[in-house]
Amino acid sequence: MDLLTLILTIFLLGLLYYNYFYNPKKNIFDHLDIPYVKPLPFFGNIIPCLLRKLNYIELVTKLYNKFPNEKYFGMFDFQTPVIVIRDPEIIKSIGIKNFESFINHRGFTNESIDPIFGRSLFSLKDNQWREMRTILSPSFTSSKMKMMFNLMRNCAEKFTQALLEISTNDSQNIINLKDIFTKISADVISTCAFGINIDSMRDPKNNLYMIGRKATNFDGILSLKFLLIRNFKRLSKLFKITIFNSRVNRFFTNVISSNIKFRKEEGITRQDFLQWMMDFQDNKNENRKLSLEEITANVVLFFVGGLDAVSSALSFALHEITVNPGVQEKLQQEIDNVFENSPGHEPTYQDIMNMPYMDAVINEVLRLYPIGIVDRICNRKFELPPISSEKEPITVSPGMSITFPMFAIHRDSQYFENPEKFTPERFLNEKRVNASSATYFPFGIGPRICIGNRFALMEIKVVLFYLLVSLNFQSCCKTSVPIKFKKDCFLLLPEGGFWLKIEKRKFP
């Protein structure tokens, strides 16, 4: 070992030692008297994720189960201390009652180098977030959903017809659900967000689908980017690491700008998300105009966020509907009843949205497989209740990261009987789970709840309705029961994919 290498090695070891033993951030849980699992230098508690033994959500759940009698505990995401809240009442307090003290998400992008993702609603902070949320909220009301319903139904009918053709071919009737549901999600969001009609089942090489699929591929480089940007902001800024590469950003910017220009020149209006932002851009309020970058950022967020989240939810839903005896039959009975009693066999928005067993099935899917992670950043001093009856309240300082372990709470036997079992009936009638208890919050909680939750639920219901009115689904040799989650992915995905056999329903 040469002298320079020796000096650098000693320096790096000294830096790690200093950060681990003397940096006040590293000992914050000792100062606050919060229990935590002793972290490793630099890596914190996430080494099982890096070694692909657990995914991030499984890791948080494992830590959650180590502290069954505490209201919260600490963990280190690399060198970032995070308080994980176990108690539903404290979750309500932070997420709703004291929202102003925890208004922002923990950021994982930088607007100066990533203007598309950085200017989206998810990334915005404080007053910028409030303003954009106010602008976008009217486009997700029930009345707007009703206007988009026919666009969505047309996509679902075409999609079902394509699968019916596949079902007649014995060599192709085993399908990967995530693959086909990414296609229908691309079709639905393209027409409802961009105003562009595509058919990804028949034309899987279309640019919107291909770019969208690449932009949401959490199996590869994207998970690493999230990890780097989330935990090493200075480093990612130095090397200009962005969520989407410049090609993806240019593609979406060109699609949206050309679409806006075409609509204005031809006098075309549509009942979609882009039209709402164009109308706001053209209104008489001179104090606030939406820029092309802002429009692009939020249309892209709608497209990319919905593409993966909805396709995953649909995949988990159809998997559970199929592998649980009786659920598919019961749901099809409800669907058939609505279908037969609809004039011209064309159910309305109200018909599909007011199906109690469909609601229960989807709610149970989202309980078992919630989408994403809920986090907050403290922006002013806040007193947390005592961690247990023997302790004193603690004061959280600005900048502290907070996480609500949604997956772990949804599967806690304290709140749900037989929590690992798929039981839609727990959401029916008098058994219905009380969402206000903060033990069930699949789209987040409080003012920062997912703005597109109504749209996502409508899409899931419409697609399942048209699939199950025409097709039966069966387990096959490639169906995984129980599901085992991938270890190298930031989100919940099964090892080996979702595989089922499809066949055309036979009616007497």
C-alpha positions in Angstrom: 0.0 0.0 0.0 1.5 3.3 -1.0 1.6 6.3 1.3 -1.2 8.2 -0.5 -3.5 5.2 -0.3 -2.7 4.7 3.4 -3.4 8.4 4.1 -6.8 8.3 2.2 -7.7 5.0 4.0 -7.0 6.5 7.4 -8.9 9.7 6.5 -12.0 7.8 5.3 -12.0 5.5 8.4 -11.6 8.5 10.6 -14.5 10.3 8.8 -16.7 7.2 9.3 -15.7 6.9 12.9 -16.4 10.6 13.5 -19.8 10.4 11.8 -20.8 7.3 13.7 -19.7 8.1 17.2 -19.6 11.9 17.5 -21.9 13.4 15.0 -25.0 14.6 17.0 -27.3 13.4 14.3 -26.2 9.9 14.7 -27.0 9.9 18.4 -30.2 11.8 18.2 -32.3 8.9 19.4 -30.1 8.5 22.5 -30.6 12.2 23.2 -34.4 11.9 22.7 -34.6 8.6 24.6 -36.3 6.9 21.6 -35.6 3.1 21.2 -33.8 2.1 18.0 -31.8 -0.8 16.5 -28.1 0.1 16.6 -27.1 1.1 13.0 -24.0 0.2 11.1 -21.6 3.0 10.2 -22.6 4.9 7.1 -25.3 2.3 6.1 -27.6 2.8 9.1 -30.2 0.1 9.3 -30.7 -0.6 5.6 -27.9 -3.0 5.0 -30.5 -5.9 4.6 -31.9 -4.0 1.6 -28.5 -3.5 0.0 -27.8 -7.2 0.5 -31.2 -8.0 -1.1 -32.4 -9.9 2.0 -35.4 -7.6 2.5 -37.0 -4.8 0.5 -37.4 -1.4 2.2 -41.0 -1.9 3.2 -40.3 -5.4 4.6 -37.4 -3.8 6.6 -39.5 -1.1 8.1 -42.1 -3.8 9.0 -39.5 -6.0 10.7 -38.3 -3.0 12.8 -42.0 -2.2 13.6 -42.5 -5.6 15.0 -39.4 -5.2 17.3 -41.2 -2.5 19.3 -44.7 -3.8 19.9 -45.2 -1.8 23.1 -43.9 1.6 21.9 -45.8 4.4 20.1 -42.8 5.2 17.9 -39.2 4.1 17.4 -36.1 5.3 15.5 -34.3 3.9 12.5 -31.4 5.2 10.3 -31.9 5.4 6.5 -28.2 5.5 5.8 -27.2 8.4 8.0 -30.6 10.0 8.1 -32.5 9.5 11.4 -36.2 8.7 10.9 -38.9 8.5 13.6 -41.3 5.7 12.6 -44.8 6.3 14.2 -46.6 3.2 15.3 -49.5 4.8 17.1 -52.6 5.6 15.0 -53.6 8.6 17.2 -50.2 10.2 16.7 -50.4 9.5 13.0 -53.8 11.4 12.9 -52.3 14.2 15.0 -49.3 14.7 12.6 -51.1 14.0 9.4 -54.3 16.0 10.0 -54.6 18.0 13.2 -51.0 19.4 13.2 -50.5 19.2 9.5 -48.9 22.7 9.3 -46.0 21.4 11.4 -45.5 18.5 8.9 -46.5 19.8 5.6 -43.7 18.5 3.3 -42.5 15.2 2.0 -38.9 14.2 2.5 -37.5 15.4 -0.9 -35.7 13.2 -3.4 -35.1 15.5 -6.2 -33.7 19.0 -7.0 -35.7 21.4 -9.1 -32.5 23.1 -10.5 -31.3 19.9 -12.2 -34.7 18.1 -12.6 -37.3 20.7 -13.4 -39.9 18.2 -14.6 -40.1 16.1 -11.4 -39.0 19.0 -9.2 -42.1 21.1 -10.2 -44.6 18.3 -9.8 -47.2 18.5 -7.0 -45.5 15.6 -5.1 -42.1 17.5 -4.9 -43.4 21.0 -4.1 -43.2 22.4 -0.6 -45.0 24.9 1.6 -46.9 27.6 -0.2 -45.9 26.4 -3.6 -47.5 23.1 -2.8 -50.6 24.8 -1.4 -51.0 26.9 -4.5 -50.6 24.0 -6.9 -52.9 21.7 -4.9 -55.6 24.4 -5.1 -55.1 24.7 -8.9 -55.2 21.0 -9.5 -57.9 19.8 -7.1 -60.9 20.8 -9.2 -59.7 18.4 -12.0 -60.2 15.4 -9.6 -63.7 16.1 -8.4 -66.5 13.6 -8.8 -68.0 15.7 -11.6 -64.7 15.6 -13.5 -64.4 11.8 -12.9 -67.8 11.4 -14.5 -66.6 13.3 -17.6 -63.6 11.0 -17.9 -65.6 7.8 -17.3 -66.6 7.2 -20.9 -63.0 7.6 -22.0 -61.9 5.1 -19.4 -64.8 2.7 -20.3 -63.8 2.7 -24.0 -60.2 1.7 -23.1 -61.5 -1.1 -20.9 -63.7 -2.5 -23.6 -60.9 -2.5 -26.2 -58.6 -4.1 -23.6 -61.1 -6.8 -22.8 -61.6 -7.6 -26.4 -57.9 -8.1 -26.9 -57.7 -10.5 -24.0 -60.8 -12.4 -25.3 -58.8 -13.0 -28.5 -55.8 -14.2 -26.5 -58.1 -16.5 -24.4 -59.0 -18.6 -27.5 -55.3 -19.5 -28.1 -54.2 -22.3 -25.8 -50.5 -21.4 -26.3 -51.0 -17.8 -25.1 -53.7 -17.9 -22.5 -51.2 -17.7 -19.6 -50.6 -14.0 -19.0 -48.3 -11.8 -16.9 -50.7 -9.5 -15.2 -48.3 -6.6 -14.5 -47.4 -6.5 -18.2 -50.9 -6.3 -19.5 -52.1 -4.0 -16.8 -49.3 -1.6 -17.5 -50.6 -1.5 -21.1 -54.2 -0.7 -20.1 -53.0 1.9 -17.5 -51.0 3.6 -20.2 -54.0 3.7 -22.5 -56.3 5.1 -19.8 -53.9 7.8 -18.6 -52.9 8.8 -22.1 -56.4 9.5 -23.1 -57.4 11.1 -19.7 -54.2 13.1 -19.2 -52.8 13.9 -22.6 -55.9 13.4 -24.8 -54.0 10.9 -26.9 -55.7 7.6 -27.9 -53.4 4.6 -27.9 -54.0 0.8 -27.9 -51.0 -0.7 -26.2 -52.3 -4.3 -26.4 -52.3 -4.2 -30.2 -49.5 -1.7 -30.6 -47.1 -2.4 -27.7 -44.3 -0.4 -29.4 -46.1 3.0 -29.2 -43.9 5.7 -27.8 -46.1 6.7 -24.8 -46.2 3.1 -23.6 -42.5 2.4 -24.2 -41.3 5.6 -22.5 -43.8 5.2 -19.7 -42.7 1.6 -19.1 -39.1 2.7 -19.0 -39.8 5.6 -16.7 -41.5 3.3 -14.1 -39.1 0.4 -14.2 -38.3 0.1 -10.5 -36.4 -3.2 -11.2 -33.4 -1.5 -12.6 -31.6 1.8 -12.4 -34.6 3.8 -11.1 -34.5 2.2 -7.7 -30.8 3.1 -7.4 -31.6 6.7 -8.4 -34.3 7.0 -5.8 -31.8 5.7 -3.2 -29.0 8.0 -4.2 -31.2 11.2 -4.5 -33.1 10.5 -1.3 -30.0 9.9 0.9 -27.2 11.8 -0.8 -28.6 15.1 -2.1 -25.3 16.9 -2.4 -23.7 14.0 -4.3 -26.7 13.5 -6.6 -26.7 17.3 -7.3 -23.0 17.3 -8.0 -23.3 14.5 -10.5 -26.7 15.8 -11.8 -28.6 12.6 -11.1 -32.2 12.9 -12.0 -35.3 10.7 -11.7 -35.9 10.8 -15.5 -33.1 11.2 -18.1 -33.1 14.1 -20.5 -34.6 12.0 -23.3 -37.6 11.2 -21.3 -38.0 14.8 -20.2 -37.7 16.0 -23.8 -40.2 13.5 -25.0 -42.9 14.5 -22.6 -42.3 18.2 -23.0 -42.6 17.8 -26.8 -45.8 15.7 -26.6 -47.5 18.2 -24.3 -46.4 21.4 -26.0 -47.4 20.0 -29.5 -50.7 18.8 -28.0 -51.5 22.3 -26.5 -50.5 24.0 -29.8 -52.7 21.7 -31.9 -55.8 22.1 -29.6 -55.4 25.9 -29.6 -55.0 26.1 -33.4 -57.8 23.7 -34.2 -60.2 25.0 -31.4 -60.4 21.5 -29.9 -61.4 20.9 -26.3 -61.5 17.6 -24.3 -62.7 16.5 -20.9 -59.2 15.6 -19.6 -56.5 16.7 -17.2 -54.5 18.6 -19.8 -57.5 20.6 -20.8 -58.1 21.7 -17.2 -54.6 23.1 -16.9 -54.9 24.8 -20.3 -58.1 26.5 -19.3 -56.4 27.7 -16.1 -53.5 29.0 -18.1 -55.8 30.9 -20.3 -58.1 32.4 -17.6 -58.1 36.1 -16.8 -56.1 35.8 -13.5 -53.0 37.7 -14.5 -51.4 37.1 -11.1 -50.9 33.4 -11.7 -50.2 31.6 -15.0 -49.1 28.0 -15.3 -45.8 27.6 -17.2 -45.3 24.9 -19.8 -42.8 23.2 -17.3 -45.5 23.2 -14.6 -48.1 21.7 -16.9 -45.6 19.1 -18.1 -44.5 18.3 -14.6 -48.0 17.5 -13.3 -49.2 15.7 -16.4 -46.1 13.5 -16.3 -46.6 12.9 -12.5 -50.2 11.9 -13.3 -49.0 9.6 -16.1 -46.0 8.0 -14.4 -47.5 7.8 -10.9 -50.7 6.2 -12.2 -48.9 3.9 -14.6 -47.1 1.9 -11.9 -49.5 2.3 -9.0 -52.7 1.4 -10.8 -51.1 -1.5 -12.7 -49.7 -2.9 -9.5 -53.0 -2.5 -7.7 -54.9 -4.3 -10.5 -52.3 -7.1 -10.5 -52.6 -7.7 -6.8 -56.4 -7.5 -7.0 -56.8 -10.0 -9.8 -54.3 -12.3 -8.2 -56.3 -12.3 -4.9 -59.6 -12.5 -6.6 -58.4 -15.7 -8.4 -56.5 -17.5 -5.6 -59.3 -17.1 -3.0 -62.1 -19.5 -3.7 -65.5 -17.9 -4.0 -64.3 -14.3 -4.3 -64.3 -14.3 -8.1 -67.7 -16.0 -8.3 -69.3 -13.6 -5.8 -67.8 -10.5 -7.5 -69.0 -11.8 -10.9 -72.5 -12.2 -9.6 -72.5 -8.6 -8.5 -71.0 -7.5 -11.9 -73.5 -9.6 -13.9 -76.4 -8.1 -12.0 -75.2 -4.5 -12.7 -74.5 -5.4 -16.4 -77.8 -7.0 -17.1 -79.8 -4.2 -15.5 -77.9 -1.4 -17.3 -79.7 0.0 -20.4 -78.0 -1.3 -23.5 -75.5 -3.2 -21.2 -73.7 0.1 -20.7 -73.3 0.7 -16.9 -73.1 4.3 -15.8 -70.5 5.9 -13.5 -72.8 5.5 -10.6 -73.5 1.9 -11.4 -69.9 0.9 -11.2 -68.9 3.2 -8.4 -71.7 2.0 -6.1 -71.0 -1.7 -6.0 -70.5 -2.7 -2.4 -68.7 -6.0 -2.9 -66.4 -4.5 -5.6 -65.6 -1.7 -3.0 -64.8 -4.3 -0.3 -62.6 -6.3 -2.6 -60.5 -3.3 -3.7 -60.3 -1.9 -0.1 -59.0 -5.2 1.1 -56.4 -5.3 -1.8 -55.2 -1.9 -0.8 -55.0 -2.9 2.8 -52.8 -5.9 2.0 -50.8 -4.1 -0.7 -50.8 -0.4 0.0 -49.2 1.8 -2.6 -46.0 3.7 -1.7 -44.6 5.1 1.6 -46.0 7.9 3.7 -43.5 10.3 5.0 -43.3 13.9 6.4 -40.6 16.4 7.4 -41.0 18.4 10.6 -40.9 22.1 9.8 -41.2 23.6 13.3 -40.7 22.3 16.8 -43.4 19.8 17.8 -44.0 17.9 21.0 -44.7 14.2 20.5 -46.7 12.4 23.3 -44.7 10.1 25.6 -43.5 7.0 23.9 -44.9 4.9 26.8 -46.5 5.5 30.2 -43.1 5.6 31.9 -41.6 8.3 29.6 -41.9 12.0 29.1 -43.0 13.8 25.9 -40.2 14.6 23.4 -39.6 17.6 21.2 -39.0 17.0 17.5 -36.9 19.6 15.8 -37.3 21.1 12.3 -35.8 18.9 9.6 -36.6 15.6 11.4 -37.9 12.9 9.1 -41.2 11.1 10.1 -42.6 7.9 8.5 -46.0 6.2 8.9 -45.4 2.4 8.3 -48.6 1.9 6.3 -47.9 -1.7 5.3 -47.0 -2.8 8.9 -50.1 -1.1 10.4 -52.4 -2.6 7.7 -51.1 -6.0 8.7 -51.1 -5.6 12.5 -53.3 -8.1 14.3 -54.1 -5.4 16.8 -56.2 -3.7 14.2 -57.2 -6.4 11.8 -58.3 -10.0 12.6 -56.2 -12.5 10.7 -54.4 -9.7 9.0 -52.5 -11.8 6.4 -55.8 -13.3 5.1 -57.6 -11.8 2.2 -61.1 -11.1 3.6 -63.2 -8.5 1.7 -66.0 -8.9 4.2 -64.1 -6.9 6.8 -65.1 -3.8 4.6 -68.8 -4.7 4.4 -71.7 -3.2 6.4 -71.2 -3.2 10.2 -67.8 -4.8 9.8 -66.5 -1.9 7.7 -63.1 -0.6 8.8 -63.2 2.9 10.2 -60.8 4.9 8.0 -60.8 7.8 10.5 -59.0 5.6 13.0 -55.8 6.0 11.0 -55.3 2.2 10.8 -56.2 2.2 7.1 -54.8 4.9 4.9 -53.8 3.4 1.5 -53.6 6.7 -0.3 -52.0 8.6 2.6 -53.6 10.8 5.2 -54.7 14.4 5.7 -54.4 17.3 3.2 -51.5 15.6 1.5 -53.5 12.5 0.6 -52.9 11.4 -3.0 -54.8 13.8 -5.2 -55.5 11.2 -7.8 -57.1 8.6 -5.5 -60.6 9.0 -7.0 -59.2 8.5 -10.5 -57.2 5.4 -9.4 -60.2 3.8 -7.8 -62.4 4.5 -10.8 -59.9 3.0 -13.2 -59.4 -0.2 -11.0 -63.2 -0.7 -10.8 -63.9 -0.1 -14.5 -61.1 -2.4 -15.7 -62.1 -5.2 -13.3 -65.7 -4.8 -14.2 -65.2 -5.3 -17.9 -62.6 -8.1 -17.5 -64.8 -10.2 -15.1 -68.0 -9.7 -17.1 -66.3 -11.5 -20.0 -63.4 -13.6 -18.6 -62.6 -16.2 -15.9 -59.2 -16.3 -14.3 -57.5 -19.4 -13.0 -54.3 -20.2 -11.2 -51.6 -21.9 -13.3 -48.2 -23.5 -12.7 -46.5 -20.1 -12.6 -48.9 -18.6 -10.0 -47.1 -17.8 -6.7 -49.1 -18.6 -3.6 -48.3 -17.0 -1.2 -46.7 -14.0 -2.8 -43.1 -13.4 -2.0 -41.9 -9.9 -2.5 -38.9 -8.9 -4.6 -35.9 -7.9 -2.5 -34.2 -5.6 -5.0 -37.1 -3.2 -5.6 -38.2 0.0 -3.8 -41.9 -0.9 -4.2 -44.0 -4.0 -3.6 -43.6 -6.5 -6.5 -43.7 -10.3 -6.4 -40.8 -12.5 -7.3 -41.4 -14.0 -10.7 -44.3 -11.8 -11.6 -48.1 -12.2 -11.6 -49.2 -15.1 -13.7 -52.7 -16.4 -14.3 -54.6 -18.4 -16.9 -57.5 -16.7 -18.7 -60.6 -18.2 -20.4 -63.7 -16.8 -22.0 -66.7 -17.1 -19.7 -69.4 -19.6 -20.9 -73.0 -18.5 -20.4 -76.0 -20.8 -20.7 
